[in-house]
Amino acid sequence: MEFIKHIESAIRAQEFGSSPKSLYEPIRYIMALGGKRMRPLLTTLAYSLYKNDFEKILKYAAAVEAFHNFTLMHDDIMDNAPLRRGKSTVHEKWNVNTAILSGDVMLVKVYDLFLDLDKEILPTVLSLFNKCAAEVCEGQQWDMEFETKTKVTEAQYIEMIRLKTAVLLGFSLELGALMAKAPEQERIALREFGTLVGIGFQLKDDLLDVYADKKKFGKQVGGDIIANKKTYLLIKAKEKARGQHKRELEFWLSAKKFNKQKKVKAVTAIYDSLGIAALTEKKVEEYFSQGFEKLNALPDSAQKQNLIQFTQELIRRQS
């Protein structure tokens, strides 16, 4: 997509800081790891629905990506994750304390990037961003608490991923629409579209965590199983498991010492027997369909088709 090279240039242009080097180098490192750049692309695509001068807002799209990477830096610490996009996580490459501080200053720099927004929309943007940022933290806290809860319902899980992952996609789109001074009804429709497809993307990530090709995934395949994460897959497996499947699942969930590869293989086999992958794929499609319906509130245009095409390409991804 034509926007990608411009977004990458805007991200590289953000200096963040220089001294001490050990504080700012991890920021440049994680920002340079790449990724799909989904959030800044959504901001740019939403803006381009209404205006052609997208170069003017790339700095703010980069701010959204910086916030996303700040959350990843801290999430990786909490998850004790060894890999991010196929490379060592910041706390592995440096140390936990440096990763915490680098993440903190990264968030501060996000506010710096927003400060020279049009004064007419700055208060609204900051208010929406603060709400989104707090919700992301709430979602992460629920995610951690779910690890030690015996029972998590499907509804509780969906709400957690809405907060942790989906609201930032909604904000990304709403930010682009706000900067373009889009009609409020369309701005809200874009936010709701982003939130719904964001839930779908996280469910797809849950599926890929178990079933992705290790060479393509860039993260530890089976990491959710190893950590007993209450993903949609595990929740449905616990609902459906009976007899031997139930006993095996409970054994692996309660085991304190285990071979990681053996656990991943055993739990995946249980998922296979119970048809969990197909159930998850159906739920993914439900949220994507609901999301696309929200775009009916927007007039048809080539730019709208670009947004739809980009989202559909992400839906089809296998890594």
N, C-alpha and C positions, 0 to 999 in steps of 0.2 A: 504493500500500500504506500502511496506517495508520501503520506504523513510521517512514516517511520523514520526516514533519514533526518527529517527536520526535528523530530522529537529527540532522537539520539544526539543531534548537535546541541539542542537546547539543554539536555541533561549534562553533556560534557562541559558546557559553558558555565555551569554552576560551580563556583570554586569552594563554597562552604567554609573553608578556613585553611590555615597552613601550619600554625604552631600552637601546641606541640604536634609534631608530625604523627606521633602515635595515636592522637585523638582523631585526626582528620583523614589519615590514610585508610582506615577501615571503611569510612563513608564512601570514599572514591572507589574502593575495592568492591563493595556490595552494589553500588550504582552501576559499575562497569560489568557486572556479571550478566547483564542483559535480561532475558526473560521476554515475555510476550508484550510488555508495555501496554497491557490492556487498558489500564486506568487512564493514562494520558491520551491514549488513542480515542477512548470514549469521550473525553473532554473535548478533544479537537474535532471529532466527528459531530458531536452535538452542536458546537459553535458553528461548524461549517454548514449545518442545516439552514442557517439564517444569514451568514456573512461569508465573504470570500477571503478576507484578510487574516487567515488563521495564524500567520506568523506573529501577529500581535499578542497572541495568548499562549504561545508555547512555553514561556517562562512559568506560567501558572499551571500548565499541564505537567511540567517538570516538578512542580511543588507537590502535586498529587502523587507522583511516582516516588518522590522522596519520603512522603509520609508512609506510603505502602512499604517501602524498604525499611523504614524505621520499625514498623510493626514486625516485619520479618526478622530483623536483627534480634529483637527482644523475644519473639516467639521461639526462635531457634535455641535460645538459652533455656527457656522454660521447658522445651521439648527435648533438650539435650540432643539436638539433631546434628549429625556429623557433616551432612552435605546440604548445599543449597545450589540449585542449578548445576549440579555435577561438580562443584568446587567446595573446598572446605568452608564451613560457616565461619563467621567472624570470631566467635568465641573460641573456636578450635584453632584458627590461624593465629590469633593474638591470645586473649584470655577473657574470662567472663567479665571482670571489672572494666576492661577497656571497651568491650561490646556494650555494656550498660551505658557508660558515659558517652560513647560515640552515638548511640541511639538517642540519648537525651538531647545532645546538641543538634542532632539531625532534625528533631522535632522543632527546636527553636528556630532553625534555619527555614523551615517550612513557613512559619509566620513571617519571617523576613521577606520571603519571596512574595507573599500575598500583600504586603503593606502598601505597595504602590498601585494597587487596583483602583479603578474608578471609584471615587469617594461615594458616589451614588449607590454603589452595590457592595462596597467593602463591609459595612456592618452586617448585611444579610449573609454574605459569603462566610464571614468569620463565625456568625451564629450557627449557620448550617454545618460548617466544618467542625466547630466545637461539639455540636450534638453528635455528629458522625464519629469523631475521635473518641468521645466518651462511650458511645455504643460499641465501638470496636473493642475497647478495654473490657466492657461488660461481657461481651461475647467470649473473649479470651478467658476471663475469670470463670464463666460458666463451663467452658471447655475443660479447664483444669479440675473444677469441682466434680464434673461428670466422671472423671477417671476413678474416683473413690466411691461414687454412688452405686448402689447395687442395681437400682432400676432407673432408667431414663426413658421417657416416652418419646415417641416419634415427634409429637408436637413440641416438646421441650427441645429436642435436638434441632428441629427446623428453626425455631426461634433463636437458638444459639448461633447457628450458621448465618442466619439473617443479620444478626448483630456483628459477628466477628468478621464476616467476609462480604456479604451482599450490600450492606448499606454504603460501603465505600464506592462500589460500582454505581450505585444510585447517585451519590454525591458527585462523582466524576462527571456524569452526564448532566446533572442539574447545574453544576458549575459552568460548563460550556454554554448551556442555554441562558444562564444568568448573564454571563459576559456578553452574549449576543443580544440581550434584552428581548428574549423570546416571550410570547404570551404566557401568562402564569399557568393556564390549563395545560399547555404543551410542555412546559417546564416540569410540572408535576407528573405528567404522563411519562416523560423521559426518566425521571427518578424512579418511578414505579417499575418501568421496564427494566432498568438496571438492577433494581433490588430483586426482582423475580428471576431474571436470568442469572444473577449472582448466586442465588440459592441453587439453581440448576448446575452452575459451574462447580460449586463446592461438592455437591453430590457426585458429580462426574469425577472430581479429584479423589473423593473417597473410593470410588470404583477403581480408578487408575492406581491408587496406592496399593491395591491388592493385585490387580490384573495387568498393569502396564509392563511393557518391555523394559527391563532394567537399563539397557543401553540408551534408551530414549528418554526415560522418565526424569533423570537428573536429581532424584532424591532416592532415599533408601526405600526400595519396594518392600511393602509389608511393615513399614514403620508403625502404622496405626494398630496393627495386630500385636506387635511386640509391646506397645505401650498400653494395651487394653483400652484404646480410644473408643468411646461410645459413638461410633459412626452409625450412619443409617444402616449399613450392612450388618453390623453387630447387633443393633437393636432388633432388626427383623429376624436375624438368626436366633436370637434368644426367644423371640415370640413364637417361632415356628418349630424350634428343636424339641424333639421328643426322644425318649428312650436312650439308645446308645449315643446319638448325636448330642443330646442334652448333657449326658454324663461327660463326654469328651470335651465339649465346650466349657463346661464348668471346671473341669480339670485344668485346662490351659489358662483360663481366666484367673484361677486361684494360685497357680504355680508361682513360687517365689524365685526358684532357680530353674533355668531351662535353657536348652539350645535354641537360639533365635531362629535359625533356619528351619529347625524341626517344628517349632510352634507355628511359624508362618505357613508351612506346608500343610500341617494338620488342620488349622483353622480354615485355610482356603479350601481344603477338601470338604469340610463341613458346609461351607458356603455353596460349593458346587452341588452337593447332594440336595440342598434345600432350595436351589434355584434363586439364590440371593442376587446374583448379578442381573438377571432379567427383571426382577422386582425393582432394583435400583435404577436400571435403565428406563423403566416405565415412569418412575417418579421424576427422573431428570426431564423426560419429555413433557410431563405435565407442567413443570415450572417454566420451561422454555416456551411452551404454547401460550401459557397465561401472559408471559412477558411480551411476546410478539403482538398479542391482542391489544396491549396498551398503545402500541404505535399507530393504531387506527385513528387515534386522536390527532395525528399529525398529517398535514397534506402530503400527497405523493410528490416525490421529486427524486432526481438522480442521487442527491445527497442522502436521502432516506434509504435508498437502495444500497448505498455504500455501507451505511450503518447495519442494515439487515445482513448484507453479505459478510461483513467482518464478523458479526456475531455467529452466523452459521458456520463459518470456517473454524471458529473456536470450538463450537459444539462438536465438530467432526474430529477434533484433534485426538491423538492417541498418546500424548506425552505431556 
